């Protein structure tokens, strides 16, 4: 058995060795430096590292170590949403329950480690003798209440996300939350922030100047992996998330469209209707099918109220021999679906909850290299997709095509899960 001093030295001075014992073997010397600072540092700190750099893993290990080494300290962990918080609290719990951790606690304190509280958002152990009832670790989302709370160590991890990039209101809300953290930090306490940048005016402007680790300096991602990642998102998103810099949004997201395939290749799949009701919006119709990993797309658009094109939609659906037409419920509470069903069309409805820009730059951008527009597709439909950017006036064809690609992807995922079962 290790001596008490040896066990403490392992956690404080050799956290990488401890991390490897736990199974986090992809962590290296860079991560050990991060861990030492997270555990031993005194001043407020900002660590800005690219996605997939294991910064959140390091935070989980550091929080577990602080519960052991500083049992009287009260720590708070904050992420954007409650579900994100629960994921990390779960990992901290698993680290504490690991047999290696149990052994080290036995070496230091001569007792078995017991988690007296282990809920989705709180952890407390028998190492703490606090009679006030405050757990050693509390997880809170940015929407949670901070009133009356006080902590010695506060860790924020990705409290800035894509919503801050696209919404000024969300940026301002996150700033208010971060400012409130200053009021709940105990005297001599510390705030440690880990993040990637999303916007020039996000809450990172309130944080200490960041130590930056971009995707080219860490050596974690291979050249091939970086190329694949870059191809799956817009240049501005890649710059923010992996190069840790802000650039102007791309004027062109979807360039060099592939056109001219036989329309027969798009028949027999699914179709989608993005309905317009008033104003300047377009109604957009999309039919797609997949062959040998390529998406064959037939698209039409009209600057008309959906009521004026319902008969055309029925004719298109039948001509394209589609299995099922998909239509969003949000705008009309099912009116269009009801009218199409009266005309013999099999309709699947859904409620849209995903941000439109995120949906388009995720699903359509990811598949763009394999998208081929078939003969008969409206040139205006293709042009609106190729002209799309974050501030585009018209996004109806993009929205329609992205929605169908998402439907196909979810269907493929369900099929894979049923096979695994």
Secondary structure as GFF3:
##gff-version 3
##sequence-region A 1 421
A	DSSP	alpha_helix	4	13	.	.	.	ID=ss1
A	DSSP	alpha_helix	15	22	.	.	.	ID=ss2
A	DSSP	alpha_helix	29	40	.	.	.	ID=ss3
A	DSSP	beta_strand	45	49	.	.	.	ID=ss4
A	DSSP	alpha_helix	55	69	.	.	.	ID=ss5
A	DSSP	beta_strand	75	79	.	.	.	ID=ss6
A	DSSP	alpha_helix	82	97	.	.	.	ID=ss7
A	DSSP	alpha_helix	99	109	.	.	.	ID=ss8
A	DSSP	beta_strand	115	118	.	.	.	ID=ss9
A	DSSP	beta_strand	122	125	.	.	.	ID=ss10
A	DSSP	beta_strand	137	141	.	.	.	ID=ss11
A	DSSP	beta_strand	151	157	.	.	.	ID=ss12
A	DSSP	alpha_helix	162	166	.	.	.	ID=ss13
A	DSSP	alpha_helix	168	184	.	.	.	ID=ss14
A	DSSP	beta_strand	185	195	.	.	.	ID=ss15
A	DSSP	three_ten_helix	203	206	.	.	.	ID=ss16
A	DSSP	beta_strand	211	213	.	.	.	ID=ss17
A	DSSP	alpha_helix	223	231	.	.	.	ID=ss18
A	DSSP	alpha_helix	235	241	.	.	.	ID=ss19
A	DSSP	beta_strand	258	261	.	.	.	ID=ss20
A	DSSP	three_ten_helix	263	266	.	.	.	ID=ss21
A	DSSP	beta_strand	270	274	.	.	.	ID=ss22
A	DSSP	beta_strand	283	291	.	.	.	ID=ss23
A	DSSP	beta_strand	294	302	.	.	.	ID=ss24
A	DSSP	three_ten_helix	306	309	.	.	.	ID=ss25
A	DSSP	alpha_helix	310	319	.	.	.	ID=ss26
A	DSSP	beta_strand	324	328	.	.	.	ID=ss27
A	DSSP	alpha_helix	335	342	.	.	.	ID=ss28
A	DSSP	beta_strand	347	350	.	.	.	ID=ss29
A	DSSP	alpha_helix	356	359	.	.	.	ID=ss30
A	DSSP	pi_helix	360	364	.	.	.	ID=ss31
A	DSSP	alpha_helix	365	367	.	.	.	ID=ss32
A	DSSP	three_ten_helix	368	370	.	.	.	ID=ss33
A	DSSP	beta_strand	371	374	.	.	.	ID=ss34
A	DSSP	alpha_helix	379	386	.	.	.	ID=ss35
A	DSSP	alpha_helix	396	420	.	.	.	ID=ss36
###
